[in-house]
Amino acid sequence: MPQVQESQAKKHRSLEVSQAIDSGSLFQVRQMIKTLPSAGIAHLLESSPPKTRTVIWELIDKDAEGEIIQYLNEDLQQEILSELDAQQLVELTEGLETDDMADILQQLPLQVSSQVLLAMDEQDRHRVESILSYDEDTAGGLMNTDTITVRPRHTLELVLRYLRRHDSIPEMTDNIHVVNRKDEFLGILPLNRLLISDPNTDVRDVMRKDIEAIHVDMEATEVAQLFEQHDWVSAPVVDKNGKLVGRITIDDVVDVIRDSAEHSLMSMAGLDEEDDTFAPVVKTARRRALWLGVNLMTAVLASGVIYLFQDTLDQVVYLAVLMPIVANMGGVAGTQTLTLVIRSLALGHISPSNSRWLLIRELGVALINGVLWAFVVSVIAYAWYRDLPLSYILGAAMMINLVVAAFAGAYLPLFLKRINIDPALAGSVALTTVTDSIGFFTFLGLAQMFYL
């Protein structure tokens, strides 16, 4: 219920801002923007058409631009960043956390990002470069370098004095990392233990050594799974030598989970999760054209199968009426299995040891549904045309296509993942090709055997 109210409030604010801009009340718009949090302003920008968006961005305080831009989708980020020079970009990223600065620089051309890095002070540049050296979809690309470290021989009193010397501590700090002289990770000192334990106690006596650090090359999706399993707020990141190089916080993991969900949803339609809702017509058309071309090829393939049985269709015209039933039922059944398997792969539920069981289970489900719905469509076909052979043909083709669809829906994502192709992106097209082609071929092939 609170989420629904928040969504309605966002829509109301967007409408108010649009009406204020249309009426020319820019002072009112500026005052309204100032009352919104950074994420709220980013949402407002993403929800606005290009003209309105330009006005809103010009009314935003310069000091707030860097905080806002990190919440925008990549398309909109690139559009804004492309109009700034190196000095403006430095000012924009000033004060941002290291991982957020790295995310922004990754959207820029190499020449521009190099200029921005050179304009930074040495310490910030070194931190950002350390993150940029890792793939953005790994723990190294997610991590932040703002870690607080102590040695195991230090007393808790010394640690507390050390913390009080800071003006502030990094956000979402729930643990202090314990390292040796070589900066090798040894464990964590939870803040609650630090606060309630005897100040004269050594860190080694209250630290937790059972924490396994995340390797810097671990995939972001695996990191998200670990956070979910252990309910972490933050986690240390180490390199191949066991040295502490940074930490990952829950806010970055939430972004990974959200991006993964959006990717799975949008990829099935051939879209990018970072696509701008209000992108220009030509840009949007160009992106969608490729996917439409791929789908056209699969449709041509299915039509080619129908062409093989053109003589049969000429003699038994009502076969054309019943063909879509077989293909559509197979497509739905296959999509059910495909969606389940893609989700399970994303959650890490499927492994070589249990994939065979899953395949057998899906084939069993398809067989039961195949018998059920084959009987139903057979009765419908007989009621329409009073043709007993036709009802048998339709029922047999339905059962065969549902079983094939289940097999394809279960196996295709595993096969695509094995050859490093995104199952969410290519799975639906491949499945449609299989179910349409096999459905048409089975139905028309059986009809040709009976009628010709």
MOGI-V173299 format. One record per residue. PHI is phi as a letter, one per 20 degrees, with the letter a starting at -180 (999 if undefined). Layout:
phi->PHI
phi->PHI
This chain:
phi->999
phi->f
phi->f
phi->f
phi->f
phi->f
phi->f
phi->f
phi->f
phi->f
phi->f
phi->f
phi->f
phi->f
phi->f
phi->f
phi->f
phi->g
phi->f
phi->f
phi->f
phi->f
phi->e
phi->n
phi->e
phi->f
phi->f
phi->f
phi->f
phi->g
phi->f
phi->f
phi->f
phi->f
phi->e
phi->e
phi->f
phi->g
phi->f
phi->f
phi->f
phi->f
phi->f
phi->f
phi->f
phi->f
phi->e
phi->d
phi->f
phi->g
phi->f
phi->f
phi->f
phi->f
phi->f
phi->f
phi->f
phi->f
phi->e
phi->f
phi->f
phi->g
phi->f
phi->e
phi->f
phi->f
phi->f
phi->f
phi->f
phi->f
phi->e
phi->e
phi->f
phi->f
phi->g
phi->f
phi->g
phi->f
phi->f
phi->f
phi->f
phi->f
phi->e
phi->d
phi->e
phi->g
phi->f
phi->f
phi->f
phi->f
phi->f
phi->f
phi->e
phi->f
phi->n
phi->f
phi->f
phi->g
phi->f
phi->f
phi->f
phi->f
phi->g
phi->f
phi->f
phi->f
phi->e
phi->e
phi->g
phi->g
phi->f
phi->f
phi->f
phi->f
phi->f
phi->f
phi->f
phi->f
phi->e
phi->e
phi->f
phi->g
phi->f
phi->f
phi->f
phi->f
phi->f
phi->f
phi->f
phi->f
phi->f
phi->f
phi->f
phi->d
phi->f
phi->f
phi->e
phi->c
phi->g
phi->f
phi->f
phi->e
phi->f
phi->d
phi->e
phi->e
phi->d
phi->d
phi->c
phi->c
phi->d
phi->f
phi->e
phi->f
phi->e
phi->f
phi->f
phi->f
phi->f
phi->f
phi->f
phi->f
phi->f
phi->f
phi->f
phi->e
phi->f
phi->b
phi->d
phi->g
phi->f
phi->m
phi->e
phi->d
phi->b
phi->d
phi->e
phi->d
phi->c
phi->e
phi->f
phi->e
phi->m
phi->f
phi->f
phi->d
phi->r
phi->c
phi->d
phi->f
phi->f
phi->f
phi->f
phi->f
phi->f
phi->d
phi->e
phi->f
phi->g
phi->e
phi->f
phi->f
phi->g
phi->f
phi->e
phi->c
phi->f
phi->d
phi->d
phi->e
phi->e
phi->e
phi->f
phi->e
phi->f
phi->f
phi->e
phi->f
phi->f
phi->f
phi->f
phi->f
phi->f
phi->f
phi->f
phi->f
phi->f
phi->f
phi->f
phi->d
phi->l
phi->f
phi->e
phi->b
phi->b
phi->f
phi->c
phi->c
phi->e
phi->f
phi->e
phi->n
phi->e
phi->f
phi->d
phi->r
phi->b
phi->d
phi->d
phi->f
phi->f
phi->f
phi->f
phi->f
phi->f
phi->f
phi->f
phi->f
phi->f
phi->f
phi->f
phi->f
phi->f
phi->f
phi->f
phi->f
phi->f
phi->f
phi->d
phi->m
phi->d
phi->e
phi->f
phi->e
phi->f
phi->e
phi->g
phi->d
phi->f
phi->g
phi->g
phi->f
phi->f
phi->f
phi->f
phi->f
phi->f
phi->f
phi->f
phi->f
phi->f
phi->f
phi->f
phi->f
phi->f
phi->f
phi->f
phi->f
phi->f
phi->f
phi->f
phi->f
phi->f
phi->f
phi->f
phi->f
phi->f
phi->f
phi->d
phi->f
phi->f
phi->f
phi->f
phi->f
phi->e
phi->c
phi->f
phi->f
phi->f
phi->f
phi->f
phi->e
phi->g
phi->f
phi->f
phi->f
phi->f
phi->f
phi->f
phi->f
phi->f
phi->f
phi->f
phi->f
phi->f
phi->g
phi->f
phi->g
phi->f
phi->f
phi->f
phi->f
phi->f
phi->f
phi->f
phi->f
phi->e
phi->m
phi->e
phi->d
phi->c
phi->g
phi->f
phi->d
phi->f
phi->f
phi->f
phi->f
phi->f
phi->f
phi->f
phi->f
phi->f
phi->f
phi->f
phi->f
phi->f
phi->f
phi->f
phi->f
phi->f
phi->f
phi->f
phi->f
phi->f
phi->f
phi->f
phi->f
phi->f
phi->f
phi->f
phi->f
phi->f
phi->f
phi->d
phi->l
phi->c
phi->f
phi->g
phi->f
phi->f
phi->f
phi->f
phi->f
phi->f
phi->f
phi->f
phi->f
phi->f
phi->f
phi->f
phi->f
phi->f
phi->f
phi->f
phi->f
phi->f
phi->f
phi->f
phi->e
phi->e
phi->g
phi->f
phi->f
phi->f
phi->f
phi->f
phi->f
phi->e
phi->m
phi->d
phi->f
phi->f
phi->f
phi->e
phi->e
phi->f
phi->f
phi->f
phi->f
phi->f
phi->g
phi->g
phi->f
phi->f
phi->f
phi->f
phi->f
phi->f
phi->f
phi->f
phi->f
phi->f
phi->f
phi->f
phi->f
phi->f
phi->f
phi->f
phi->e
phi->d
phi->d
